């Protein structure tokens, strides 16, 4: 997964990025470290890039995932479960597993004054992924330790397992996207730290955060593979002695 850069975002050639011309104010979400005074040196841009590359550590990316522990409850009746926003079907259900995609990104900028003016920058990016509010709802009509209760709970725990496994896949996908979009060896040059902060804030808001949520939302297709007609047919006949049936 490698989304193209936003149209409004400046794209620099990989050899050496030019300074930007119109500074913008950066917010506090971008942390700036190690800004040194400008040096009274001169030289071609490649020489400046080599100079900065020797003084800045390569970019670092960290993608972490939450440990998912669902909350199981019997707060709703089967009829109420039918009308929850997370439930797209009009059919009666005795169980429902729900969660919301969660992505939290932070970018720290490491900088050094560039010979001839401006600053050189490399970013550290941390990205935390998860599914917030993971919850398993079982209908109030289900009596614990009955056959139907156990069957419905086992089915919903399969959905929990899908969230867990997909989260690992999302981590791998986004690690690859960061490596492609922000090569570790690349040096960024700006006219000021204000300019640098604005650039990376925009990259975070217009690419990294929405792209992360888009990847996480892909779990819906995997969840649909659990709720097959064959699975519901199996469940409907799993407990012939119980009065409640899963349809």
N, C-alpha and C positions, 0 to 999 in steps of 0.2 A: 504494500500500500504506500503510494507516494503521491499525494495530492499535489497538483500544480500550484505554484505560488499565486496569491491573490493578485488581480490585475493592478491594483493600486500600490502594491508593495514593490519597491525598487529591487531589481535582481542584479547582483554584481557578477562580473566575470570571475571565474575561480582563481585566476592568477593573482589579481590584486584589486580589491574593491576601492572605488573612488570615494572621496568625501561627499557627503550630502550637502545641499546648498541652503536648506531652509530648516533651521532647528525647531524642534517642538518639545514641549515639556513632557518629561517622563513621569509616570506615577511611581509610588513607593513599592510597587510589586517587583520592580527590577532593582536588584541589589548590585551596587558598583563597588568593586574592591581594587586596590592596588594602583590607583591612578597616580602616575609620577609626573614630575614637571617636564615640560617640553624641552627637547635638546636642540641646541643651536648647531645642527648638522644639516647637511644637504646630500642629495644623491638621487638616482633614478628610483622609480617606484619599486622595482624588484629588489633593489638594495635595501630600501626601507622595509619591505616585506620580510626579507631575510633577517634584518636587524630585529624586528618585532617578534618574529617566530622564535628566535633564540632566547627571548626574554619572557615569553608567555608560554605557560604549559598548554598542551593540546586541549581542545574542548573535551568536556566530560559529560556523559549522559547517564542518568540513573532512572530506570523505570521500575517502580515497585507496584505490587498488587496487594489488595486487602485479603486478609483471611475471612472467608465468608462463613458466618454462623447464623443460620436462619432462626427467626423467632416463630414458634408454632403456637397457634391460638385457635380457640373455638368461639369467637366473638359473634359471628354472623350465622344466620340461618341459611339454608340452601337457597331460598328465594332471594335473600339479600346478597349472597355471593353472585347471583345472576346479574345484579345491577351495579356491581362495582365497576368503576371506570376501567380497571385493568382487564376486565373480562369482556372480550369482543363478541361472544356468542350469546344467542338467545336460549341455548339449551340449558337444562338444569345441570348444575355441577355441585359436587360435594367437597371439592378441594380446589384450591387456587394458590399458586406460588407467584409472587410478584416482587419486583425490585426496580430501582432506577439507576441508570448508568451514572457513574461519578468519575470525574477527571479533575485533578488539581495539578497545575503546572507552576513551576517557579524557575526563573532564569536569573542567574548571577553572572555579572559581567566582570571579567578581569581585564585590566587596561594598562597600557604603558604609553607615555608620550612618544609621538612619532617624530623622527628627525625632520626638520623643516616645518613642523606645525601639525596640529591635529592629534588624534589618538589612534592607537591600534587596540583592537578588542578581540577576545575569544570568550565564548559563553560556556557556562556550566548549566545544564538543563536537568531538572528533576521533575519527574512525572509520576503521580500516584493514581492508580486505577482501581476501580471497585464497582460494586453494585450495592447502592445504599438502600437501607430499609428492607433487606431481604426477609420475606415473611411467608410463612406457610399457613394458610387459612383452611381449617377443616370445619365443615358445617356442624352447627350445634346439634343437629339431629343424630350425628354419629356417636355411638357409645364406645368409649375407649375399650380396647382389647377385644372388640368383636371382629369378625372376619372382614366386614366391609371397611371398618375403621382402619385396619391394618393394611388392606389393599390400597385404599385411597392415600394413606400416608406414604406407602412405598412408592406409589406413582409420583407424588409430589416431590419426594426426595430425589427422584430421577431428574426432575427439573432443577433442583438445587445442584446436583452434580454437573449439569450442563453449564450453569453459571460458573462453577468453579473451573471446569476444564477450559471453557471459552476465555476466561480471564487470562489464563496462561498463554493462549494463542494470541490474544490482543497485545500482550506484553511483547511477544516476539515480533509481531507486525509493526508495532510503533518503534521498537528499537531499530529495526531496519529502516523505517521512514526517517528517523532522526539522523542516522548515519548518512543517508543519501542527501537529505536536505541541508544538513549542517556538518559537512566533513570536518573531522577532528583537527586536521592540519591547516584548515583555512584561517587566514587572518583578515579581519574586517577593519577598514580604516574609515574614520569619521572626522568631521571638523571639530566636534566637541562631544563630551559625554552626554550632554542633553540630547544630541542627535542620535547617539548610539542607543540610549535608553528608549527613545521614541521608536526607533526601528525595531528593536527586539520586543517591545511591548506590542507593536502592531503585528509582528510575526506570531506572537503568542495568542493574541485575541482573534486574528483572522485565519490562522492556519492550525497551530498546535492544539488549542483547546477544542475547536469544532471538529477537527480531524480525529481526535481521540474519542470524542463522544460518538462520532459516526462509526468508528471501528467497534466500540462497545455495543452499540445498538444492533450490530449484526447478529447478536445472540438470538434475536427473535426467530430468525430462520431455523436455527438449530433447535430451539424449543419446539417449533412446529413439528419437527421430526419425532418428537416424543408423543404428541397428541394425534396419533393416527387412528383412522377408523378401526383398524385391527386391534389396536390397544384398547379402545373403548369397548369393542365387542368382547374382548377377553375379560375386561373388568366387570362388564354387565352380567357375565355368567360365572364369575369367580366365587360368589357367595350365595348359592341358591336358597339357603335357609334363612338369610337375612331379609328383612322387609324392605330396607333401603337399597335401591339400585343406582349405580352410576350410569347416567345416560349422556 
